[in-house]
Amino acid sequence: MKFLALPLLAATFASADDSCVAPGTCTPPDLKYVAGRDIIPRKQWGNSGGFCGAMSVQSIALSYGLYVSQDLIRKATDKGAGHGNRIEGYEVLHSNIDSTLSNLLLEGESWDYANEQHPQGERYLSWLKGQLANDNGVVQFVLCQGDAHNSYGPIDDPIPYDHIEPFFKLYSDSPLNDTTVYPTDVVSHGSGYAPDGDANLGYFRPFSSLLDDTDMKGNCKDAGSVYMENEMYPCINSGLTYGTAITGIKPNSDRTAEKLALYVDTVTEPDVRNGEAPVAFNGTAVVSSLVPNTDYIIYRYNSPVAYQMDQPDGKMTFSTGENERAKTVALATGLGTFSSDAMAYFLCFKGGDNDDDE
């Protein structure tokens, strides 16, 4: 990867809002090109080692039309080095996240950390930029100032990350097919402790500020060093790096689904593992790239089995108007609510009820 050593312009960012944790900023830059996923940062559960991996998968999956509880994400994850057991599932880590995606019927691609030459950081940033440019979200494994920089590895051979966050949007003045990393390129990410800023848009970081080593005396030297500060300004290890892109939901038929992003009432999911009662979520779908004056149908599936067998648990229709190419749909009106401790896949296709069996 070619990394251009140019100074970052101070004018790239507006001033941070009051709820941002310095030195982070929560104001998006004004750059020519934007790509990635439309994600609202969410809050992880803090028990049993922390559900940062599950929260990251949940956040990105929503942007593809899948809601799944943090509890069920762990239960879909194969055994790893972290917390868990065969009943409650396992902590999502770099070593088992591929099983998480496969069991939830999500498609993805992991950075080949085992075979890439060291140091990996600069090549990794090019890979990260390319994934975001292709409108994929990335589950990013990061270093946090003041933490141990070892995720369940042996003392003499640590696994260099402390936390996991969703990286979801790219801002650039260069065309999106250019994977050269420029100092003015910016990525947005969630901290795992939303809201991330007053508007909860996430934190915005220049790519040129992301890399550091485990001494954390470079780009992250001024980051906070305690819980609820260091997650807001993390770094990516410059030597050995981990990341997994989520690229979509596996198709369950030969039909082409429309682009559907799912949003729920709140960024906080009741922690059923700590005795909190689940709540009913209202889902809102934002469906884009539509054809005006056309009928569409949205299907709901309540499990991977129902989804794989294409046996929907509900359906509803809507139509676009003249010149209408995107639609916001209140799903509860036709498909009901869904429980915060459950899961639901939503797919949209062109056609109404009469096209069901085609």
Secondary structure by P-SEA (a helix, b strand, c coil): ccccccccccccccccccccccccccccccccccccccccbbbbbcccccaaaaaaaaaaaaaacccccaaaaaaaccccccccccccccccccccaaaaaaaaccccccccccccccccaaaaaaaaaaaaaaccccccccccccccccccccccccccccccccccccccccccccccccccbbbbbbccccccccccccccccccccccccccccccccccccccccccccccccccccccccccccccccccccbbbbbcccccccccccbbbbbbbbbbbbcccccccbbbbbbbbccaaaaaacccccbbbbbbcccccbbbbccccccccccccbbbbbbbbccccccccc
